[in-house]
Amino acid sequence: MKRKYFSILLAAMTIAASANVYAAPSIGQIIPEAPKVVEGNLSNKQELIVKDVDTGAYKDKKVAEVVTKVNDDNTKVNMNEILKDLKVDTTETIKTNTNQKVNPSLYEPLTPFVDLVIKEDDKITYETNGAIKTTLTIEAAKDVKKKDVLLMQIDPTTGKVAFVAIEKLDKATGEVTATFDSLGPVMLIEKVPVVTKKVSPEKYADKKVADAAEKLKDQKAGFTLTDFIDDLTDTENKEVTLDNGQTINLDDYVSASSLIDMAIKMSDDYSYDMSGSLDAQVNCDIDSVDWKSLVTANDADFDVDTAEGDLSLLTEIEPFTIPDSIVVQADASTGELNYLAEPELSFAYPEKEEEEAEEAEEADDADETADTDETADAEDDLMSWIVKDEAGSSEQPNLVIKGEFKGMGPLAIFTKDAK
């Protein structure tokens, strides 16, 4: 994934002066202030500073290799590569230092690595006597959302990777508050944008998924589940068992949407390489959806004729689920099939959805100011994405599918055929 240009670096974290490891501008030129320690066992002679990375001082040579690669602005590297090199198992549940679930494969670097260390006289150490809570002013953290960013830190001795939650963030100044259990190279990372769009079979790594998508890419709603995944399953009786234990027959289901791509948006391309899962509100362009069949399955008395002339009426429908409905997605990288049974559905204008997300974040910020506890919803923010539809229009609402998605690639929503 393309990271933002590293000249927007960690600003105002410290004034540590040290020899440059790379030819990039020195920390002293772009970081004019020292971090402020809020809590931590530092002696009077010790100070917490940030300086240029010194990979030669790392005991773990793999950490040194990764940091060198990430900080080389001539080398393209994405988070999956970084995590793989650091032996982070993304198939397991990963949590931040504050016990929040996170999927780091869906993040990208906003800054290069810099060394967070303790300085005592002329001695630099990467060891700390307990956790250190500090405030740092990060230029790249200006105007970002707290729920979208993390600090990634690596212990240069053990190679252990930590994902450090930002406890407070001043979007105007970029000042963040975070607690570090260890010292070493640290960088700011941000959620990648995830979008829906027209399917792109030519970009899929899995040939069977590409072939299935190619066959259906121009079809509107109305194809069967068999049409989509028959060639992707090994079943002989056209029955599959969902995660919830329910067994369904492929021939019983008809799509209520065309085939839609969910993908990671890069600067000028898309990626389908993802591990783990994400909680998403997936926007689907209303023109790609048989919205009439969905709303009447929810409410047989709904006046679809009136709504056809005024689509805004759809947004007045409360979120709903349709019995036996299912979202089926084929992972474009692995070919794995993922099923989301009876997802929550709603209709919303894209800008309204973003406004509500902004209001929720402002409420969280107010809670932080009052030193209140994080809510359960806030704890899940790092796993939550609003997936925008690139074909969507601000003049008409989207169908929004809410649920946990376990891959990137083509998907469609299916309902049980009434016949």
MARKOLMAR-632347 format. One record per residue (C-alpha): residue in three letters; x, y, z. Coordinates in Angstrom, 2 decimals. Example, Ala and Ser with C-alpha at 12.3 -4.5 7.8 and 13.67 -1.06 7.14 Angstrom:
! residues 2
<'ALA',<12.30,-4.50,7.80>>,
<'SER',<13.67,-1.06,7.14>>,
***
This chain:
! residues 419
<'MET',<0.00,0.00,0.00>>,
<'LYS',<1.15,3.45,-0.78>>,
<'ARG',<2.13,5.31,2.35>>,
<'LYS',<2.01,9.07,2.67>>,
<'TYR',<5.22,10.86,1.90>>,
<'PHE',<7.50,10.62,4.87>>,
<'SER',<8.30,14.30,5.00>>,
<'ILE',<5.07,14.59,6.99>>,
<'LEU',<6.75,13.01,9.96>>,
<'LEU',<6.30,12.81,13.69>>,
<'ALA',<6.42,16.48,14.61>>,
<'ALA',<7.05,17.91,18.04>>,
<'MET',<7.75,14.59,19.79>>,
<'THR',<11.27,15.48,20.91>>,
<'ILE',<14.48,17.34,20.04>>,
<'ALA',<16.82,14.41,20.22>>,
<'ALA',<19.96,15.13,18.21>>,
<'SER',<21.63,12.14,16.71>>,
<'ALA',<23.45,11.12,13.56>>,
<'ASN',<21.18,10.43,10.62>>,
<'VAL',<20.93,6.82,9.59>>,
<'TYR',<19.36,7.83,6.29>>,
<'ALA',<19.74,10.81,3.99>>,
<'ALA',<16.30,12.09,4.93>>,
<'PRO',<15.93,15.35,6.88>>,
<'SER',<17.09,15.04,10.47>>,
<'ILE',<14.71,14.63,13.37>>,
<'GLY',<16.04,17.91,14.72>>,
<'GLN',<14.80,19.75,11.65>>,
<'ILE',<11.25,18.47,11.80>>,
<'ILE',<10.69,17.59,15.48>>,
<'PRO',<11.20,20.69,17.60>>,
<'GLU',<9.80,19.55,20.95>>,
<'ALA',<10.35,16.80,23.49>>,
<'PRO',<7.61,14.36,24.49>>,
<'LYS',<5.90,15.02,27.78>>,
<'VAL',<5.87,12.11,30.20>>,
<'VAL',<2.52,11.82,31.97>>,
<'GLU',<3.34,8.69,33.97>>,
<'GLY',<6.44,6.50,34.17>>,
<'ASN',<9.41,5.49,36.30>>,
<'LEU',<12.09,7.82,34.99>>,
<'SER',<14.84,9.22,37.20>>,
<'ASN',<15.67,12.90,37.32>>,
<'LYS',<18.52,12.36,34.90>>,
<'GLN',<16.47,10.42,32.38>>,
<'GLU',<14.42,11.90,29.57>>,
<'LEU',<12.17,10.30,26.99>>,
<'ILE',<13.20,11.28,23.49>>,
<'VAL',<12.60,10.42,19.86>>,
<'LYS',<15.54,10.21,17.48>>,
<'ASP',<16.50,8.82,14.10>>,
<'VAL',<16.39,5.04,14.03>>,
<'ASP',<19.66,3.35,14.89>>,
<'THR',<19.18,-0.13,13.46>>,
<'GLY',<22.74,-1.07,14.32>>,
<'ALA',<21.79,-0.91,18.00>>,
<'TYR',<18.93,-3.41,17.63>>,
<'LYS',<19.67,-6.88,19.00>>,
<'ASP',<16.98,-8.41,16.80>>,
<'LYS',<18.36,-8.22,13.25>>,
<'LYS',<14.99,-8.97,11.63>>,
<'VAL',<13.61,-5.83,13.28>>,
<'ALA',<16.56,-3.91,11.85>>,
<'GLU',<15.81,-5.28,8.36>>,
<'VAL',<12.12,-4.37,8.53>>,
<'VAL',<12.73,-0.85,9.85>>,
<'THR',<15.35,-0.26,7.16>>,
<'LYS',<12.96,-1.43,4.44>>,
<'VAL',<10.03,0.66,5.70>>,
<'ASN',<12.13,3.80,6.02>>,
<'ASP',<13.58,3.48,2.53>>,
<'ASP',<11.39,5.83,0.53>>,
<'ASN',<12.49,4.10,-2.68>>,
<'THR',<11.03,0.78,-1.52>>,
<'LYS',<7.33,-0.03,-1.67>>,
<'VAL',<6.19,-2.15,1.24>>,
<'ASN',<2.70,-2.89,2.54>>,
<'MET',<1.55,-3.90,5.99>>,
<'ASN',<1.05,-7.55,5.07>>,
<'GLU',<4.72,-7.76,4.11>>,
<'ILE',<5.76,-5.98,7.30>>,
<'LEU',<3.63,-8.26,9.47>>,
<'LYS',<4.87,-11.38,7.71>>,
<'ASP',<8.51,-10.36,8.15>>,
<'LEU',<7.88,-9.71,11.85>>,
<'LYS',<6.07,-13.07,12.21>>,
<'VAL',<2.79,-11.50,13.34>>,
<'ASP',<0.08,-14.17,12.98>>,
<'THR',<-2.82,-12.25,11.45>>,
<'THR',<-5.04,-15.34,11.55>>,
<'GLU',<-5.18,-14.99,15.33>>,
<'THR',<-7.08,-12.29,17.25>>,
<'ILE',<-4.77,-9.29,17.67>>,
<'LYS',<-5.35,-6.70,20.36>>,
<'THR',<-3.89,-3.34,21.26>>,
<'ASN',<-2.25,-2.55,24.57>>,
<'THR',<-5.69,-1.43,25.77>>,
<'ASN',<-7.27,-4.77,24.81>>,
<'GLN',<-9.07,-3.48,21.71>>,
<'LYS',<-9.32,-5.85,18.76>>,
<'VAL',<-7.48,-4.68,15.65>>,
<'ASN',<-6.73,-5.98,12.17>>,
<'PRO',<-3.31,-4.50,11.33>>,
<'SER',<-3.38,-5.95,7.80>>,
<'LEU',<-5.90,-3.22,7.01>>,
<'TYR',<-3.60,-0.37,8.06>>,
<'GLU',<-0.82,1.49,6.26>>,
<'PRO',<2.13,3.61,7.47>>,
<'LEU',<1.57,7.35,7.81>>,
<'THR',<5.13,7.99,9.01>>,
<'PRO',<8.47,6.22,8.95>>,
<'PHE',<9.80,4.51,12.03>>,
<'VAL',<11.57,6.68,14.59>>,
<'ASP',<13.24,5.48,17.79>>,
<'LEU',<11.49,6.12,21.08>>,
<'VAL',<14.21,5.79,23.73>>,
<'ILE',<15.40,6.96,27.13>>,
<'LYS',<18.42,9.22,27.26>>,
<'GLU',<20.54,9.56,30.39>>,
<'ASP',<23.54,11.86,29.98>>,
<'ASP',<25.16,10.50,26.79>>,
<'LYS',<23.70,7.02,27.13>>,
<'ILE',<20.76,5.79,25.06>>,
<'THR',<18.70,2.80,26.22>>,
<'TYR',<15.76,0.91,24.75>>,
<'GLU',<14.85,-0.58,28.11>>,
<'THR',<12.26,0.82,30.45>>,
<'ASN',<11.25,0.11,34.03>>,
<'GLY',<7.53,-0.26,33.45>>,
<'ALA',<5.04,1.42,31.14>>,
<'ILE',<5.44,5.05,30.12>>,
<'LYS',<2.42,7.23,29.36>>,
<'THR',<3.36,10.21,27.23>>,
<'THR',<1.95,12.93,25.02>>,
<'LEU',<3.44,13.29,21.54>>,
<'THR',<2.64,15.84,18.88>>,
<'ILE',<2.57,14.15,15.49>>,
<'GLU',<2.27,16.28,12.39>>,
<'ALA',<0.67,13.44,10.43>>,
<'ALA',<-1.99,13.03,13.16>>,
<'LYS',<-3.54,16.40,12.37>>,
<'ASP',<-7.07,16.16,11.00>>,
<'VAL',<-7.26,12.37,11.34>>,
<'LYS',<-9.85,10.45,13.32>>,
<'LYS',<-8.76,8.73,16.52>>,
<'LYS',<-10.62,5.56,15.56>>,
<'ASP',<-8.60,5.39,12.33>>,
<'VAL',<-5.04,5.52,13.68>>,
<'LEU',<-2.67,3.50,15.87>>,
<'LEU',<0.96,3.49,16.84>>,
<'MET',<2.92,0.42,15.83>>,
<'GLN',<5.95,-0.22,18.06>>,
<'ILE',<8.56,-2.97,17.97>>,
<'ASP',<10.82,-4.13,20.78>>,
<'PRO',<14.32,-4.09,19.18>>,
<'THR',<15.55,-6.76,21.59>>,
<'THR',<12.78,-9.36,21.46>>,
<'GLY',<11.11,-8.46,18.16>>,
<'LYS',<7.72,-8.31,19.87>>,
<'VAL',<5.25,-6.09,18.01>>,
<'ALA',<2.80,-3.89,19.91>>,
<'PHE',<-0.15,-1.97,18.55>>,
<'VAL',<-0.50,1.02,20.82>>,
<'ALA',<-3.93,2.63,21.07>>,
<'ILE',<-4.16,6.39,21.01>>,
<'GLU',<-5.96,7.34,24.18>>,
<'LYS',<-6.48,10.99,23.32>>,
<'LEU',<-6.04,12.96,20.11>>,
<'ASP',<-6.18,16.68,19.46>>,
<'LYS',<-6.91,16.83,15.73>>,
<'ALA',<-6.01,20.50,15.55>>,
<'THR',<-2.47,20.12,16.90>>,
<'GLY',<-1.79,16.43,16.29>>,
<'GLU',<-1.07,15.88,19.98>>,
<'VAL',<-1.71,12.29,21.04>>,
<'THR',<-1.60,10.51,24.37>>,
<'ALA',<-0.44,6.89,24.44>>,
<'THR',<1.08,4.37,26.84>>,
<'PHE',<4.14,2.35,25.81>>,
<'ASP',<5.03,-0.90,27.56>>,
<'SER',<8.38,-1.02,25.75>>,
<'LEU',<10.63,1.28,23.75>>,
<'GLY',<12.10,1.06,20.26>>,
<'PRO',<11.05,1.92,16.70>>,
<'VAL',<7.54,3.34,16.43>>,
<'MET',<5.41,4.65,13.57>>,
<'LEU',<1.91,5.99,13.08>>,
<'ILE',<-0.40,3.78,11.02>>,
<'GLU',<-3.85,4.48,9.61>>,
<'LYS',<-6.77,2.42,8.35>>,
<'VAL',<-6.78,1.84,4.61>>,
<'PRO',<-9.93,2.87,2.72>>,
<'VAL',<-12.16,-0.02,1.69>>,
<'VAL',<-14.64,0.50,-1.15>>,
<'THR',<-17.27,-1.24,-3.22>>,
<'LYS',<-17.21,-0.98,-7.00>>,
<'LYS',<-17.77,-2.91,-10.22>>,
<'VAL',<-16.11,-6.31,-10.22>>,
<'SER',<-12.59,-6.59,-11.70>>,
<'PRO',<-12.02,-10.31,-12.41>>,
<'GLU',<-8.74,-9.56,-14.20>>,
<'LYS',<-7.25,-8.41,-10.88>>,
<'TYR',<-8.12,-11.55,-8.88>>,
<'ALA',<-5.35,-13.91,-7.84>>,
<'ASP',<-7.72,-16.89,-7.66>>,
<'LYS',<-8.58,-18.06,-11.18>>,
<'LYS',<-11.82,-19.86,-10.22>>,
<'VAL',<-13.17,-16.72,-8.55>>,
<'ALA',<-12.10,-14.68,-11.58>>,
<'ASP',<-13.94,-17.04,-13.91>>,
<'ALA',<-17.11,-16.97,-11.77>>,
<'ALA',<-17.06,-13.17,-11.60>>,
<'GLU',<-16.36,-12.84,-15.33>>,
<'LYS',<-19.46,-14.92,-16.06>>,
<'LEU',<-21.72,-12.70,-13.92>>,
<'LYS',<-20.08,-9.29,-14.11>>,
<'ASP',<-22.71,-7.84,-16.46>>,
<'GLN',<-25.75,-9.53,-14.95>>,
<'LYS',<-28.22,-7.66,-12.81>>,
<'ALA',<-29.99,-9.04,-9.73>>,
<'GLY',<-31.80,-12.32,-10.31>>,
<'PHE',<-29.06,-14.92,-10.79>>,
<'THR',<-29.00,-17.90,-8.45>>,
<'LEU',<-26.49,-18.75,-5.77>>,
<'THR',<-25.68,-21.82,-7.86>>,
<'ASP',<-24.72,-19.54,-10.77>>,
<'PHE',<-22.24,-17.76,-8.51>>,
<'ILE',<-20.51,-20.42,-6.46>>,
<'ASP',<-21.27,-23.84,-7.97>>,
<'ASP',<-17.78,-23.98,-9.49>>,
<'LEU',<-16.22,-22.75,-6.25>>,
<'THR',<-17.55,-25.51,-3.98>>,
<'ASP',<-16.83,-29.22,-3.73>>,
<'THR',<-20.35,-30.11,-2.69>>,
<'GLU',<-22.21,-32.62,-4.88>>,
<'ASN',<-25.72,-32.10,-3.51>>,
<'LYS',<-25.59,-28.30,-3.73>>,
<'GLU',<-25.84,-27.94,0.03>>,
<'VAL',<-23.48,-25.86,2.19>>,
<'THR',<-23.36,-25.34,5.94>>,
<'LEU',<-23.01,-21.82,7.26>>,
<'ASP',<-21.01,-20.70,10.28>>,
<'ASN',<-24.19,-20.64,12.37>>,
<'GLY',<-24.81,-24.34,11.59>>,
<'GLN',<-27.62,-23.70,9.11>>,
<'THR',<-27.58,-25.85,5.97>>,
<'ILE',<-28.80,-24.24,2.76>>,
<'ASN',<-29.38,-25.43,-0.80>>,
<'LEU',<-27.76,-23.29,-3.47>>,
<'ASP',<-30.71,-23.62,-5.83>>,
<'ASP',<-33.07,-22.06,-3.27>>,
<'TYR',<-31.42,-18.62,-3.36>>,
<'VAL',<-31.70,-15.77,-5.85>>,
<'SER',<-29.60,-12.61,-5.81>>,
<'ALA',<-31.15,-9.28,-4.84>>,
<'SER',<-28.13,-7.44,-6.21>>,
<'SER',<-25.66,-7.62,-9.01>>,
<'LEU',<-22.17,-8.88,-8.23>>,
<'ILE',<-20.26,-6.17,-6.31>>,
<'ASP',<-16.55,-5.90,-5.60>>,
<'MET',<-15.25,-5.08,-2.13>>,
<'ALA',<-11.61,-4.03,-2.28>>,
<'ILE',<-8.88,-2.06,-0.56>>,
<'LYS',<-8.45,1.27,-2.32>>,
<'MET',<-4.89,2.17,-3.16>>,
<'SER',<-3.73,5.41,-4.79>>,
<'ASP',<-4.39,4.29,-8.35>>,
<'ASP',<-5.25,0.61,-7.94>>,
<'TYR',<-7.03,-1.92,-5.72>>,
<'SER',<-5.87,-4.76,-3.49>>,
<'TYR',<-7.68,-7.89,-2.33>>,
<'ASP',<-4.94,-9.03,0.03>>,
<'MET',<-6.41,-9.16,3.53>>,
<'SER',<-6.11,-11.31,6.63>>,
<'GLY',<-8.55,-11.51,9.51>>,
<'SER',<-11.86,-9.67,9.35>>,
<'LEU',<-13.47,-6.26,9.62>>,
<'ASP',<-16.81,-4.98,10.89>>,
<'ALA',<-18.22,-3.02,8.00>>,
<'GLN',<-21.13,-0.92,6.86>>,
<'VAL',<-20.95,-1.82,3.20>>,
<'ASN',<-22.57,0.71,0.87>>,
<'CYS',<-24.05,-0.63,-2.36>>,
<'ASP',<-25.19,1.68,-5.16>>,
<'ILE',<-28.98,1.56,-5.27>>,
<'ASP',<-28.86,0.94,-9.03>>,
<'SER',<-27.07,-2.37,-8.41>>,
<'VAL',<-29.75,-3.59,-6.00>>,
<'ASP',<-33.27,-4.97,-6.37>>,
<'TRP',<-34.40,-2.78,-3.49>>,
<'LYS',<-38.08,-3.51,-4.14>>,
<'SER',<-37.70,-7.20,-3.36>>,
<'LEU',<-35.75,-6.38,-0.20>>,
<'VAL',<-38.18,-3.85,1.25>>,
<'THR',<-41.25,-5.94,0.42>>,
<'ALA',<-39.62,-9.00,1.98>>,
<'ASN',<-39.33,-6.88,5.12>>,
<'ASP',<-42.75,-5.21,4.83>>,
<'ALA',<-45.25,-6.51,2.25>>,
<'ASP',<-47.36,-3.35,2.66>>,
<'PHE',<-44.55,-0.92,1.82>>,
<'ASP',<-45.58,1.38,-1.05>>,
<'VAL',<-42.81,0.70,-3.58>>,
<'ASP',<-44.55,2.73,-6.31>>,
<'THR',<-44.41,5.90,-4.24>>,
<'ALA',<-40.84,5.17,-3.14>>,
<'GLU',<-39.79,4.70,-6.77>>,
<'GLY',<-40.65,8.34,-7.35>>,
<'ASP',<-39.01,9.46,-4.10>>,
<'LEU',<-36.15,7.21,-3.06>>,
<'SER',<-35.58,9.26,0.09>>,
<'LEU',<-38.55,7.37,1.56>>,
<'LEU',<-36.28,4.33,1.80>>,
<'THR',<-34.19,6.09,4.45>>,
<'GLU',<-37.26,6.25,6.69>>,
<'ILE',<-37.26,2.45,6.99>>,
<'GLU',<-35.69,1.30,10.24>>,
<'PRO',<-32.73,-1.13,9.96>>,
<'PHE',<-34.10,-4.59,9.27>>,
<'THR',<-33.14,-8.20,8.61>>,
<'ILE',<-34.74,-10.62,6.18>>,
<'PRO',<-35.19,-14.22,7.34>>,
<'ASP',<-33.01,-16.65,5.38>>,
<'SER',<-31.19,-13.84,3.56>>,
<'ILE',<-27.47,-14.24,3.08>>,
<'VAL',<-24.49,-12.32,1.75>>,
<'VAL',<-22.02,-14.55,-0.06>>,
<'GLN',<-18.51,-13.38,-0.85>>,
<'ALA',<-15.69,-15.14,-2.70>>,
<'ASP',<-12.22,-14.15,-1.54>>,
<'ALA',<-10.41,-12.92,-4.64>>,
<'SER',<-7.02,-13.93,-3.23>>,
<'THR',<-7.69,-17.35,-1.67>>,
<'GLY',<-10.91,-18.55,-3.31>>,
<'GLU',<-12.46,-19.11,0.12>>,
<'LEU',<-16.21,-18.57,0.38>>,
<'ASN',<-17.58,-16.48,3.23>>,
<'TYR',<-21.22,-16.37,4.30>>,
<'LEU',<-22.99,-13.66,6.30>>,
<'ALA',<-26.42,-14.90,7.37>>,
<'GLU',<-29.31,-12.47,7.84>>,
<'PRO',<-27.27,-9.25,7.82>>,
<'GLU',<-28.68,-5.97,9.05>>,
<'LEU',<-29.90,-3.87,6.11>>,
<'SER',<-30.75,-0.19,5.84>>,
<'PHE',<-30.80,2.67,3.36>>,
<'ALA',<-28.78,5.84,3.83>>,
<'TYR',<-27.35,8.75,1.91>>,
<'PRO',<-23.53,8.58,1.89>>,
<'GLU',<-23.02,12.03,3.37>>,
<'LYS',<-25.58,11.38,6.12>>,
<'GLU',<-23.74,8.22,7.13>>,
<'GLU',<-20.47,10.16,7.37>>,
<'GLU',<-22.12,12.93,9.39>>,
<'GLU',<-23.43,10.39,11.90>>,
<'ALA',<-19.96,8.86,12.18>>,
<'GLU',<-18.46,12.31,12.81>>,
<'GLU',<-21.06,13.06,15.49>>,
<'ALA',<-20.33,9.73,17.20>>,
<'GLU',<-16.61,10.50,17.23>>,
<'GLU',<-17.21,13.97,18.64>>,
<'ALA',<-19.29,12.39,21.41>>,
<'ASP',<-16.40,10.00,22.15>>,
<'ASP',<-14.00,12.95,22.26>>,
<'ALA',<-16.28,14.68,24.75>>,
<'ASP',<-16.31,11.55,26.88>>,
<'GLU',<-12.50,11.50,26.86>>,
<'THR',<-12.37,15.11,28.00>>,
<'ALA',<-14.63,14.16,30.89>>,
<'ASP',<-12.35,11.18,31.66>>,
<'THR',<-15.17,8.72,31.22>>,
<'ASP',<-14.67,5.04,30.44>>,
<'GLU',<-14.62,3.87,26.83>>,
<'THR',<-17.93,2.38,25.74>>,
<'ALA',<-18.23,-1.06,24.15>>,
<'ASP',<-18.88,0.62,20.80>>,
<'ALA',<-15.72,2.69,21.14>>,
<'GLU',<-13.74,-0.47,21.87>>,
<'ASP',<-14.82,-1.83,18.49>>,
<'ASP',<-14.00,1.33,16.53>>,
<'LEU',<-10.59,0.08,15.40>>,
<'MET',<-12.31,-2.83,13.64>>,
<'SER',<-15.06,-0.71,12.03>>,
<'TRP',<-15.14,0.59,8.47>>,
<'ILE',<-17.65,2.57,6.45>>,
<'VAL',<-17.20,1.04,3.00>>,
<'LYS',<-18.09,3.61,0.35>>,
<'ASP',<-19.48,2.72,-3.06>>,
<'GLU',<-17.49,4.43,-5.78>>,
<'ALA',<-20.48,4.39,-8.11>>,
<'GLY',<-22.85,5.80,-5.51>>,
<'SER',<-24.51,9.18,-5.93>>,
<'SER',<-25.18,11.77,-3.26>>,
<'GLU',<-28.59,12.28,-4.87>>,
<'GLN',<-29.89,8.84,-3.97>>,
<'PRO',<-29.50,6.52,-0.98>>,
<'ASN',<-27.36,3.38,-0.91>>,
<'LEU',<-28.25,-0.01,0.44>>,
<'VAL',<-26.09,-0.50,3.54>>,
<'ILE',<-25.17,-4.03,4.60>>,
<'LYS',<-23.82,-4.25,8.14>>,
<'GLY',<-21.83,-7.21,9.38>>,
<'GLU',<-18.47,-8.93,9.78>>,
<'PHE',<-16.65,-9.54,6.51>>,
<'LYS',<-13.74,-11.96,6.25>>,
<'GLY',<-12.23,-11.15,2.89>>,
<'MET',<-12.05,-8.95,-0.17>>,
<'GLY',<-13.63,-9.83,-3.48>>,
<'PRO',<-16.97,-10.20,-5.28>>,
<'LEU',<-20.16,-10.45,-3.23>>,
<'ALA',<-23.91,-10.36,-3.58>>,
<'ILE',<-26.92,-10.54,-1.30>>,
<'PHE',<-29.31,-13.44,-1.78>>,
<'THR',<-32.83,-14.16,-0.56>>,
<'LYS',<-34.72,-17.41,-0.52>>,
<'ASP',<-36.71,-17.91,-3.70>>,
<'ALA',<-40.44,-17.67,-2.91>>,
<'LYS',<-41.26,-20.40,-5.40>>,
***
